Amino acid sequence: MLTDKKVCFSRIFSIPFVTLSLLFFAGCETPVTKEEKKAKEPKFLRYTVKSYMQTIQILDNLGYTKKAFEKGLETIPNIELTRISRRWSDEAKNIPIEVKKSIFLRLLASGALRANREIAEERRKLMDILKKIPEAPVSRKESRWLRELALKYKVIKKRNDILTPQKLKELTLRVDIVPPSLILAQGAVESGWGTSRFAAEGNALFGQWSFSETSIKPKEQRTRLGNYGLASFRTPLDSIRAYLLNLNTHPAYRRFRELRARLRSENRPLSGTELAPTLESYSERGEAYIQELLTVIRANNLQWLDRAKLSDNAPVIIHPDA
């Protein structure tokens, strides 16, 4: 297995629960100072993989094994998958179901925690600004940031719209994380554990509809619903981000957001099993869909993910070559 980039020294890449030694050779020259070494250290590691077995090897070398995941971890590695391999659908047909599920869950879990971390930072900054409003004026920079956030979360429609106290309260309702166990359950159900045509063709993991010309058209389109398709994404992480924004903004999921806010106000943890029943509008299957989500969470012991943290280490990037 090779990295796409070589460096001229050996170094130790640390993960909180494992130490991975990586030695690269690139024709070293004269010794350099500590400052020069630090400057040359790569900000990330990138692997180009040719099969699912190579992906498993990378995950296992990080201590992110199937057994460790099933047992539960306090911290999981920061892994970025650049795309879903087009050959994955065919490969998955020939490997045990538990192996297929394990690969999917480990990769999606890291992406889910990374996307949640981005939202958590937005929420932290939002709450800091709102706390200071009664006592001090908001700076122009903070005001611009608030408006951009309100636009992103569809609280206002135009930049010059007034951010009333009611709209700011609505913004706090929308800018919040989604329990990772729920993210994984919906991703698994909606994408067939990452093996669907939409996942392979457009990194689409959550079955989000789109009416754009670039959407992926289903083979049997229901004409009564218009010229719809499924949204495609540049990376799986972009698919997760779009799904989170959908739950945080669409009117159909207001009950989800209100229950989440109530759990916050009562200082209770956000739980995938507790919030899943509010998403009956996500699928035409209604209650049967909810029960499937709960089964996926419980059968695969995903509850621990709602308490897990993402490693602060630089990301390990996995890039399928096809």
Secondary structure, DSSP 4 states (H G I P E B T S, - for coil): --BSS--SSEEEEEETTEEEEEE--S---S---HHHHHHHS-SSEEEEESSHHHHHHHHHHTT--HHHHHH--SEE--EEE----TTHHHHHTTS-HHHHHHHHHHHHHHHHHHHHHHHHHHHHHHHHHHHHTTTSPPPHHHHHHHHHHHHHTTS-SSTTS---HHHHHHHHHHS----HHHHHHHHHHHHTTTTSHHHHHH---S--EE-STTSBPPSS--GGG-S-EE---SSHHHHHHHHHHHHHH-GGGHHHHHHHHHHHHTT----HHHHGGG-GGGSTTTHHHHHHHHHHHHHTT-GGGGG-EE--SPPEEEEE--
